[in-house]
């Protein structure tokens, strides 16, 4: 949804009025000071980089009945003085910025800021506005990465009274510093250090060997003791937790049990999606995952996680999904990579297959999103959803079961009508156990929803879940508009884990520390996988994996280590780099499902 003015949309929840008109000028000054401190905190966190960062602070736009032009110089002076840091952060001279800004005509908003920053050869640009309507005052500012690799970071606040401005801005600045730029406030430093100390750092081959996954006999049919179990019998709960009703569930966390999880070395890039399959027809399972610009194939062998191939790279396209399955029926699993074009506004997906000596593309530049789902009987089904260039979002086309017709992958059977879900977060299976195929998928608000074959809603979770950082850039209504982002969902998996003939549902739960208040920006600080079952009226939580710092970016069930038993394999993004000078960090975590 587009913002129509500086005080519309979501921000109206924070709106208010000053009780005395003479306080308005002081309130504006307080907000400007607080905003400058916020951006100073952000840019100070980048000072560890060897290469100097260049910042251009543009003149703020003033929207007010009275003349407040004096604030333009004041804002620039305050930000310039607080952003400069030795030789590591250089703020471009104010007069030079104003000269370049005055020479550019016919552009506004982010486009104008990018043009100014480009001519100044800046790394970041700060622009913003102050709006005064009656007694309501708001400040709206934005930090923009000139390279375009990171989405803009926005800051908006309105004040109810002068005394409420400082606490609100301080809280926002604390959240940004601690969770986005890894800077802690003094009061929480010990807690942050304790969390950091708990994170393993595996980098050597010796560490990989000693951390190798230990195979567990599946015939025991006992749930992994690392999982946090939702006991259905209150009498078996630990820690003396009671239940007011025998039908109520009691959660017990076996904190004393040592985790049996295996964790890979840290990768210095994002892992956007992960899958498993026999991609080279050697009767061994490979682990396939994608970063923004590469497709990787690894195998767990002899207690080592070894890269066997990197069959696709692209500096321009962004890989957001990967699935593995033999859809064309030739006995070799194809690799389906869902990819976006350089503008991230159209898929250019492709399919790779091993030809006996190397991996080759057998289909490319397809405007389809793909998802391979495993059915109850073990078959794999390809689902597809086409992105039409004249459509405004990633949900507006139907979802089809796809087939190989001898020359291409083509839609065969429609499984869900348009405007319901995106196929990446869609599961096609008999969820309810009544031998009727249903569709479980995330809706646009990230709520799991159960649809009938006709597209009618049978059930919807009251809580949101999932949480992805892969996004699609929506079309602009005009060239001067700021880009609007739409985030893709995470996958959902169905599997009969305990062999009782009923399907369990696995989905991710990532915690967004922004609380959903920043539509263009998300930050996750922890994530886990939940396992639920259908209880005739909805999904009931059965168990959860331990929470991991960062976020879950993908997960899959399969025989990761080729021991004959299936494992839960999770890709975990530990750190999302928000600067071109830093690396993202990801790892793969593997749990035996049964012990």
C-alpha positions as CSV (number, residue, x, y, z in Angstrom):
1,X,0.0,0.0,0.0
2,X,1.4,3.4,-0.9
3,X,1.9,6.2,1.6
4,X,-0.3,9.2,0.6
5,X,1.3,11.6,3.0
6,X,3.7,11.8,5.9
7,X,1.0,11.0,8.6
8,X,-1.1,8.3,6.8
9,X,-1.3,4.6,7.0
10,X,0.3,2.7,9.9
11,X,1.9,5.7,11.4
12,X,-1.5,7.2,12.5
13,X,-1.5,4.9,15.5
14,X,1.2,7.1,16.9
15,X,-0.5,10.4,16.1
16,X,-1.3,13.0,18.8
17,X,-1.5,16.6,19.5
18,X,0.5,19.1,21.6
19,X,-1.5,20.6,24.4
20,X,0.1,24.0,24.2
21,X,1.0,25.7,20.9
22,X,4.1,27.3,22.3
23,X,5.6,23.9,22.9
24,X,5.5,23.0,19.2
25,X,8.8,24.6,18.3
26,X,10.6,22.8,21.2
27,X,9.0,19.5,20.2
28,X,10.3,19.8,16.6
29,X,13.7,20.6,17.9
30,X,13.6,17.6,20.3
31,X,12.6,15.2,17.4
32,X,15.3,16.5,15.2
33,X,17.9,16.0,17.9
34,X,16.7,12.5,18.6
35,X,16.7,11.6,14.9
36,X,20.2,12.9,14.5
37,X,21.3,10.7,17.4
38,X,19.5,7.7,15.8
39,X,21.4,8.0,12.5
40,X,24.6,8.8,14.4
41,X,24.2,5.4,16.2
42,X,23.7,3.6,12.9
43,X,26.7,5.1,11.1
44,X,29.0,4.8,14.1
45,X,28.5,1.1,13.9
46,X,30.0,1.0,10.5
47,X,33.2,2.6,11.7
48,X,35.0,-0.7,12.0
49,X,35.4,-0.9,8.3
50,X,38.8,0.0,6.9
51,X,37.4,1.9,3.9
52,X,35.9,5.3,4.7
53,X,32.1,5.6,4.3
54,X,30.8,8.7,2.6
55,X,27.5,10.2,3.7
56,X,25.5,12.9,2.0
57,X,22.9,14.7,4.2
58,X,20.3,16.3,2.0
59,X,18.3,19.4,3.1
60,X,15.1,18.3,4.9
61,X,11.8,19.3,3.4
62,X,9.7,21.5,5.7
63,X,5.9,21.2,5.4
64,X,4.3,23.8,7.8
65,X,2.1,26.9,7.7
66,X,4.6,28.9,9.6
67,X,8.1,29.6,8.3
68,X,10.5,26.9,9.7
69,X,13.2,27.2,7.1
70,X,15.7,27.8,9.9
71,X,15.4,24.0,10.6
72,X,17.0,23.1,7.2
73,X,20.4,24.5,8.2
74,X,20.0,23.2,11.8
75,X,19.2,19.6,10.8
76,X,22.1,19.4,8.4
77,X,24.6,20.9,10.9
78,X,23.5,18.6,13.7
79,X,23.6,15.5,11.5
80,X,26.9,16.5,9.9
81,X,28.5,17.0,13.4
82,X,27.2,13.7,14.8
83,X,27.9,11.5,11.8
84,X,31.5,12.4,11.2
85,X,33.9,9.9,12.8
86,X,37.7,10.4,12.3
87,X,38.7,9.0,8.9
88,X,36.2,6.2,8.9
89,X,32.9,8.1,8.2
90,X,33.1,11.2,6.0
91,X,30.2,13.6,5.8
92,X,30.2,15.5,2.5
93,X,30.4,19.2,2.8
94,X,27.0,20.9,3.2
95,X,27.6,23.6,0.6
96,X,28.6,20.9,-2.0
97,X,25.5,18.9,-1.2
98,X,23.3,21.9,-1.6
99,X,24.9,22.8,-4.9
100,X,24.4,19.4,-6.4
101,X,20.8,19.1,-5.0
102,X,19.9,22.5,-6.5
103,X,21.1,21.5,-9.9
104,X,18.8,18.4,-10.2
105,X,15.3,19.3,-11.4
106,X,12.1,17.2,-12.0
107,X,12.8,14.5,-9.4
108,X,11.6,14.0,-5.8
109,X,11.8,11.4,-3.0
110,X,14.1,8.5,-3.3
111,X,14.9,9.0,-7.0
112,X,16.1,12.6,-6.2
113,X,18.2,11.3,-3.3
114,X,19.8,8.6,-5.4
115,X,20.7,11.1,-8.2
116,X,22.3,13.5,-5.7
117,X,24.2,10.7,-3.9
118,X,25.4,9.3,-7.2
119,X,26.8,12.6,-8.4
120,X,28.5,13.1,-5.0
121,X,29.9,9.5,-5.1
122,X,28.4,8.9,-1.7
123,X,27.8,5.5,-0.1
124,X,24.7,6.5,1.8
125,X,22.2,9.4,1.5
126,X,20.0,10.7,4.3
127,X,16.8,12.7,3.4
128,X,13.6,13.5,5.1
129,X,10.9,15.9,6.0
130,X,9.2,17.6,9.0
131,X,5.4,18.1,8.7
132,X,3.3,20.3,11.0
133,X,-0.5,20.2,10.6
134,X,-2.4,22.1,13.3
135,X,-0.9,20.8,16.6
136,X,0.4,17.5,15.1
137,X,4.1,17.3,14.3
138,X,5.8,14.4,12.5
139,X,9.3,13.7,11.3
140,X,10.0,11.2,8.5
141,X,13.5,10.4,7.5
142,X,15.3,7.7,5.5
143,X,18.8,6.2,5.1
144,X,19.4,5.0,1.5
145,X,22.1,2.7,0.3
146,X,23.3,4.1,-3.0
147,X,24.4,0.6,-4.2
148,X,20.8,-0.6,-4.0
149,X,21.9,-3.9,-2.3
150,X,20.0,-3.1,0.9
151,X,16.5,-1.7,1.2
152,X,16.2,1.8,2.7
153,X,15.9,2.1,6.5
154,X,13.1,4.4,7.4
155,X,12.4,6.3,10.6
156,X,9.0,7.9,11.4
157,X,7.5,9.3,14.6
158,X,4.7,11.6,15.7
159,X,4.4,13.1,19.1
160,X,1.5,13.4,21.6
161,X,3.4,15.7,23.9
162,X,7.0,16.9,24.1
163,X,7.8,14.6,27.1
164,X,6.8,11.5,25.1
165,X,9.1,12.1,22.1
166,X,12.5,11.3,23.8
167,X,11.5,7.9,25.3
168,X,9.9,6.8,22.0
169,X,13.0,7.8,19.9
170,X,15.4,6.3,22.5
171,X,13.6,3.0,22.4
172,X,13.6,2.9,18.6
173,X,17.4,3.8,18.6
174,X,18.1,1.1,21.2
175,X,16.2,-1.5,19.1
176,X,18.1,-0.5,15.9
177,X,21.5,-0.6,17.6
178,X,21.1,-3.8,19.5
179,X,19.3,-5.9,16.9
180,X,20.3,-4.6,13.5
181,X,23.8,-3.2,13.9
182,X,24.9,-5.5,16.8
183,X,25.6,-2.6,19.2
184,X,24.4,-3.0,22.7
185,X,23.3,-0.4,25.2
186,X,25.2,-0.4,28.5
187,X,22.4,-1.9,30.6
188,X,22.0,-5.0,28.4
189,X,25.7,-5.6,27.6
190,X,26.1,-8.6,29.9
191,X,23.0,-10.3,28.4
192,X,24.2,-9.7,24.8
193,X,27.7,-11.1,25.7
194,X,26.1,-14.2,27.3
195,X,24.1,-14.9,24.1
196,X,27.2,-14.4,22.0
197,X,29.2,-16.8,24.1
198,X,26.5,-19.5,23.6
199,X,27.0,-19.4,19.8
200,X,29.5,-22.1,18.5
201,X,32.2,-21.0,16.1
202,X,33.3,-23.9,13.9
203,X,35.8,-23.0,11.2
204,X,38.4,-25.8,11.0
205,X,38.4,-29.2,9.4
206,X,39.1,-30.7,12.9
207,X,36.0,-29.0,14.3
208,X,33.9,-30.3,11.4
209,X,35.1,-33.8,12.1
210,X,34.5,-33.7,15.9
211,X,31.0,-32.2,15.3
212,X,29.9,-34.8,12.8
213,X,26.4,-36.0,12.9
214,X,26.0,-39.2,14.8
215,X,23.5,-41.6,13.2
216,X,20.6,-42.7,15.5
217,X,18.6,-45.9,15.0
218,X,15.2,-45.0,13.7
219,X,13.6,-48.2,15.0
220,X,13.6,-46.8,18.5
221,X,10.8,-44.4,17.5
222,X,11.5,-42.0,20.3
223,X,11.4,-38.3,19.5
224,X,14.7,-36.4,19.6
225,X,15.4,-35.3,23.2
226,X,16.6,-31.9,21.9
227,X,13.1,-31.0,20.9
228,X,10.8,-29.0,23.2
229,X,7.8,-31.3,23.6
230,X,4.2,-30.2,23.9
231,X,3.0,-33.1,26.2
232,X,-0.5,-34.2,25.6
233,X,-0.6,-36.0,29.0
234,X,-0.2,-33.4,31.8
235,X,0.8,-36.1,34.3
236,X,4.1,-36.6,32.4
237,X,5.1,-32.9,32.4
238,X,8.3,-31.9,34.1
239,X,9.2,-29.0,36.3
240,X,6.1,-29.5,38.4
241,X,3.9,-27.6,35.9
242,X,0.2,-28.4,36.4
243,X,-2.7,-28.3,34.1
244,X,-6.2,-27.0,35.1
245,X,-7.8,-29.5,32.7
246,X,-6.6,-32.9,31.6
247,X,-7.2,-32.0,28.0
248,X,-5.0,-29.0,28.2
249,X,-1.4,-29.3,27.0
250,X,1.6,-28.7,29.2
251,X,4.9,-27.6,27.6
252,X,8.0,-29.2,29.1
253,X,11.5,-28.2,28.0
254,X,14.1,-30.8,28.8
255,X,16.8,-28.2,29.5
256,X,19.2,-30.7,31.0
257,X,19.4,-32.8,27.8
258,X,22.5,-32.1,25.7
259,X,21.6,-31.2,22.1
260,X,22.4,-33.9,19.5
261,X,22.2,-31.5,16.6
262,X,25.0,-31.3,14.1
263,X,26.0,-27.8,12.9
264,X,28.0,-27.0,9.7
265,X,30.8,-24.5,9.6
266,X,29.7,-20.9,9.1
267,X,29.2,-19.8,5.5
268,X,30.0,-16.2,4.8
269,X,26.9,-15.6,2.7
270,X,23.1,-16.0,3.0
271,X,21.4,-19.3,2.5
272,X,18.1,-18.4,1.0
273,X,16.6,-21.9,0.6
274,X,17.6,-25.6,1.0
275,X,16.6,-29.0,-0.4
276,X,17.8,-32.6,-0.5
277,X,17.9,-35.2,-3.2
278,X,20.0,-37.6,-5.3
279,X,21.0,-35.1,-8.0
280,X,23.7,-37.2,-9.7
281,X,22.2,-40.7,-9.7
282,X,24.7,-42.3,-7.3
283,X,22.1,-43.4,-4.8
284,X,23.4,-40.9,-2.3
285,X,21.6,-37.8,-1.0
286,X,23.1,-34.4,-1.8
287,X,22.3,-31.2,0.1
288,X,21.4,-28.4,-2.4
289,X,21.1,-24.8,-1.3
290,X,21.2,-21.3,-2.8
291,X,22.6,-18.0,-1.8
292,X,21.6,-14.7,-3.6
293,X,23.8,-15.5,-6.6
294,X,25.0,-19.1,-6.4
295,X,23.7,-22.7,-6.4
296,X,25.7,-25.1,-4.2
297,X,25.7,-28.9,-4.0
298,X,27.2,-30.6,-0.9
299,X,27.4,-34.1,0.5
300,X,27.9,-35.3,4.0
301,X,30.5,-38.1,3.8
302,X,33.0,-39.6,6.2
303,X,32.0,-37.1,8.9
304,X,32.7,-34.2,6.5
305,X,30.4,-31.8,4.7
306,X,32.0,-31.5,1.2
307,X,31.1,-29.3,-1.7
308,X,30.7,-31.4,-4.8
309,X,29.5,-28.8,-7.3
310,X,28.6,-25.1,-7.8
311,X,26.6,-25.5,-11.1
312,X,25.1,-22.0,-11.3
313,X,26.2,-18.5,-10.6
314,X,24.8,-15.1,-11.5
315,X,25.9,-11.6,-10.5
316,X,22.6,-10.1,-11.5
317,X,19.8,-12.6,-10.7
318,X,18.8,-13.4,-7.1
319,X,18.1,-17.0,-6.2
320,X,15.2,-17.3,-3.6
321,X,14.1,-20.9,-3.8
322,X,15.4,-24.4,-4.6
323,X,13.6,-27.7,-4.8
324,X,14.7,-31.2,-5.9
325,X,12.7,-34.0,-7.5
326,X,12.5,-36.3,-10.5
327,X,9.5,-34.7,-12.3
328,X,10.4,-35.6,-15.9
329,X,10.6,-39.3,-14.9
330,X,14.1,-40.1,-16.2
331,X,15.4,-41.4,-12.8
332,X,17.5,-38.3,-12.1
333,X,16.4,-35.6,-9.7
334,X,16.1,-32.2,-11.3
335,X,17.0,-29.0,-9.4
336,X,14.4,-26.3,-9.7
337,X,15.8,-22.8,-8.9
338,X,13.3,-20.0,-8.4
339,X,15.2,-16.9,-9.4
340,X,14.4,-13.2,-9.8
341,X,15.6,-10.8,-12.4
342,X,18.0,-7.9,-11.5
343,X,15.1,-5.6,-10.7
344,X,13.5,-8.3,-8.5
345,X,10.1,-7.7,-10.2
346,X,9.9,-10.9,-12.4
347,X,11.0,-14.5,-12.1
348,X,13.7,-15.9,-14.4
349,X,13.7,-19.4,-12.9
350,X,15.6,-22.3,-14.4
351,X,16.0,-26.1,-14.0
352,X,19.3,-28.0,-13.8
353,X,19.9,-31.7,-14.3
354,X,22.9,-34.0,-14.3
355,X,23.6,-35.4,-17.7
356,X,26.1,-38.1,-16.6
357,X,29.2,-35.9,-16.5
358,X,28.1,-32.4,-15.5
359,X,25.1,-30.3,-14.5
360,X,23.3,-28.5,-17.3
361,X,20.3,-26.2,-17.6
362,X,17.4,-28.0,-19.3
363,X,15.1,-25.0,-18.9
364,X,15.8,-21.4,-18.3
365,X,14.3,-17.8,-18.1
366,X,10.9,-19.1,-17.0
367,X,8.4,-16.6,-15.4
368,X,7.4,-19.3,-12.8
369,X,7.8,-19.8,-9.1
370,X,8.3,-23.4,-8.3
371,X,7.8,-25.7,-5.3
372,X,8.3,-29.5,-5.0
373,X,6.2,-31.1,-2.3
374,X,6.3,-34.7,-1.1
375,X,3.0,-36.6,-0.8
376,X,2.0,-39.1,1.8
377,X,3.0,-42.0,-0.4
378,X,6.5,-40.6,-1.0
379,X,5.9,-39.2,-4.5
380,X,7.1,-35.7,-5.4
381,X,4.8,-33.2,-7.1
382,X,5.9,-30.0,-8.8
383,X,3.7,-27.0,-8.1
384,X,4.1,-23.8,-10.1
385,X,2.7,-20.3,-10.2
386,X,3.3,-17.9,-13.1
387,X,4.1,-14.2,-12.5
388,X,2.4,-12.1,-15.1
389,X,4.1,-8.8,-15.9
390,X,0.9,-6.8,-15.5
391,X,0.1,-8.2,-12.1
392,X,0.7,-6.2,-8.9
393,X,1.7,-8.9,-6.5
394,X,3.1,-12.4,-6.1
395,X,-0.3,-13.9,-5.2
396,X,-2.5,-12.9,-8.1
397,X,-2.1,-16.0,-10.3
398,X,-3.5,-19.5,-9.8
399,X,-1.3,-22.3,-8.5
400,X,-1.0,-25.4,-10.7
401,X,0.3,-29.0,-10.5
402,X,2.9,-29.1,-13.2
403,X,4.1,-31.9,-15.5
404,X,6.8,-32.5,-18.0
405,X,5.2,-32.8,-21.5
406,X,8.3,-34.0,-23.2
407,X,9.7,-30.6,-24.1
408,X,8.8,-28.3,-21.2
409,X,7.3,-28.0,-17.7
410,X,3.7,-27.0,-18.3
411,X,0.6,-26.5,-16.0
412,X,-1.6,-29.6,-15.7
413,X,-4.1,-29.2,-12.9
414,X,-5.2,-26.1,-11.1
415,X,-4.9,-26.7,-7.3
416,X,-5.7,-23.2,-6.0
417,X,-7.4,-20.1,-7.4
418,X,-5.6,-16.8,-7.8
419,X,-5.3,-14.2,-5.0
420,X,-4.9,-16.9,-2.3
421,X,-1.2,-17.7,-1.7
422,X,2.2,-17.8,-3.2
423,X,3.4,-21.3,-4.2
424,X,6.6,-21.1,-2.3
425,X,4.6,-21.3,1.0
426,X,2.1,-23.8,-0.3
427,X,1.5,-27.5,0.7
428,X,-0.8,-29.8,-1.4
429,X,-1.8,-32.8,0.8
430,X,-4.5,-34.5,2.8
431,X,-4.0,-32.5,5.9
432,X,-7.2,-33.4,7.7
433,X,-7.0,-37.2,7.2
434,X,-10.3,-37.6,5.5
435,X,-8.7,-38.7,2.1
436,X,-9.4,-35.3,0.5
437,X,-6.7,-33.2,-0.9
438,X,-6.4,-29.8,0.7
439,X,-4.1,-26.9,0.4
440,X,-2.3,-25.4,3.4
441,X,-0.6,-22.1,2.6
442,X,0.4,-18.8,4.0
443,X,-1.9,-15.9,3.1
444,X,-0.6,-12.4,2.5
445,X,-0.6,-11.6,6.2
446,X,1.6,-14.7,6.9
447,X,-1.2,-16.7,8.6
448,X,-1.3,-20.4,7.8
449,X,-4.6,-21.0,6.0
450,X,-6.3,-24.3,5.0
451,X,-8.2,-24.1,1.6
452,X,-10.5,-26.6,0.0
453,X,-10.0,-27.6,-3.6
454,X,-12.5,-24.9,-4.6
455,X,-10.4,-22.3,-2.8
456,X,-12.8,-21.8,0.2
457,X,-11.2,-21.1,3.6
458,X,-11.6,-24.1,5.9
459,X,-9.4,-22.8,8.7
460,X,-7.0,-20.0,9.4
461,X,-4.4,-19.7,12.2
462,X,-5.0,-16.6,14.4
463,X,-1.2,-16.1,14.7
464,X,1.3,-15.3,12.0
465,X,4.3,-17.5,11.4
466,X,7.1,-18.1,8.9
467,X,9.0,-14.9,8.2
468,X,11.3,-14.5,5.1
469,X,13.7,-11.8,3.9
470,X,13.3,-12.7,0.2
471,X,11.3,-10.0,-1.5
472,X,9.6,-9.0,-4.7
473,X,9.6,-5.3,-5.8
474,X,6.2,-4.2,-6.7
475,X,5.5,-1.9,-9.7
476,X,5.7,1.8,-9.1
477,X,2.7,3.9,-9.9
478,X,5.0,6.8,-10.9
479,X,8.8,7.2,-11.3
480,X,9.1,9.3,-8.2
481,X,7.5,6.7,-5.9
482,X,9.6,4.8,-3.4
483,X,9.7,1.1,-4.1
484,X,7.2,-1.1,-2.3
485,X,8.4,-4.6,-1.2
486,X,6.4,-7.8,-0.9
487,X,8.0,-10.7,1.0
488,X,7.9,-14.3,-0.1
489,X,6.7,-16.9,2.4
490,X,8.7,-19.7,3.8
491,X,7.8,-23.3,2.9
492,X,5.5,-25.7,4.8
493,X,6.2,-29.4,5.0
494,X,4.0,-32.5,5.7
495,X,5.6,-35.8,6.9
496,X,4.6,-38.9,8.8
497,X,7.4,-38.6,11.3
498,X,6.5,-41.2,13.9
499,X,5.1,-43.8,11.4
500,X,1.5,-43.8,12.7
501,X,-0.1,-43.1,9.3
502,X,-0.9,-39.5,10.2
503,X,0.8,-36.4,8.7
504,X,2.6,-33.9,10.9
505,X,2.9,-30.3,9.7
506,X,6.2,-28.5,10.1
507,X,6.6,-24.7,9.7
508,X,9.0,-22.0,10.7
509,X,8.5,-19.4,13.4
510,X,10.9,-16.4,13.2
511,X,10.6,-13.5,15.7
512,X,10.5,-10.1,14.0
513,X,11.9,-7.6,16.5
514,X,10.4,-4.7,14.6
515,X,6.9,-6.0,15.5
516,X,5.7,-5.4,12.0
517,X,5.9,-1.7,12.3
518,X,8.4,-1.2,9.5
519,X,6.7,-2.4,6.3
520,X,9.9,-2.3,4.2
521,X,12.3,-3.6,6.7
522,X,12.3,-6.8,8.9
523,X,14.8,-8.0,11.4
524,X,14.6,-11.5,13.0
525,X,16.6,-12.3,16.1
526,X,15.6,-15.9,16.7
527,X,13.8,-18.8,14.9
528,X,12.7,-22.4,15.4
529,X,10.7,-25.1,13.6
530,X,7.3,-26.0,15.0
531,X,5.7,-29.5,14.4
532,X,1.9,-29.6,14.7
533,X,-0.9,-32.1,13.9
534,X,-4.5,-31.7,12.7
535,X,-7.0,-32.1,15.6
536,X,-10.3,-31.7,13.6
537,X,-10.6,-28.0,14.5
538,X,-7.1,-26.8,13.7
539,X,-3.4,-27.3,14.1
540,X,-2.1,-28.3,17.6
541,X,1.5,-27.8,18.5
542,X,3.3,-31.0,19.2
543,X,7.0,-30.0,19.6
544,X,9.5,-27.4,18.6
545,X,13.2,-27.3,17.9
546,X,15.4,-25.2,20.1
547,X,15.5,-21.6,19.1
548,X,18.5,-20.5,17.1
549,X,19.9,-16.9,16.9
550,X,19.0,-15.2,13.7
551,X,16.3,-16.7,11.5
552,X,15.3,-19.9,9.7
553,X,15.6,-19.4,6.0
554,X,14.6,-22.9,4.9
555,X,14.2,-26.5,6.1
556,X,13.6,-29.9,4.6
557,X,13.3,-33.6,5.8
558,X,15.4,-36.3,4.2
559,X,18.4,-38.6,4.6
560,X,21.0,-36.0,5.0
561,X,23.9,-38.3,6.1
562,X,22.9,-41.4,4.0
563,X,22.4,-43.6,7.1
564,X,19.0,-44.8,6.1
565,X,17.2,-42.5,8.6
566,X,15.6,-39.2,7.9
567,X,16.7,-36.0,9.5
568,X,15.3,-32.5,9.9
569,X,17.7,-30.1,8.0
570,X,17.5,-26.4,8.7
571,X,19.3,-23.5,7.1
572,X,19.9,-20.8,9.7
573,X,20.9,-17.2,8.8
574,X,22.9,-16.0,11.8
575,X,23.6,-12.4,10.5
576,X,22.1,-10.4,7.6
577,X,24.7,-8.0,6.4
578,X,23.1,-4.5,5.9
579,X,26.2,-3.0,4.5
580,X,28.4,-3.7,1.5
581,X,31.3,-3.8,3.8
582,X,30.1,-6.8,5.9
583,X,29.5,-10.5,5.3
584,X,26.3,-12.3,6.0
585,X,26.6,-15.5,8.0
586,X,24.6,-18.7,7.6
587,X,24.9,-22.3,8.8
588,X,23.1,-25.6,8.4
589,X,21.7,-27.4,11.5
590,X,20.7,-31.1,11.4
591,X,18.5,-33.0,13.9
592,X,17.8,-36.7,14.0
593,X,14.0,-36.9,14.1
594,X,13.9,-40.1,16.0
595,X,16.4,-41.5,18.6
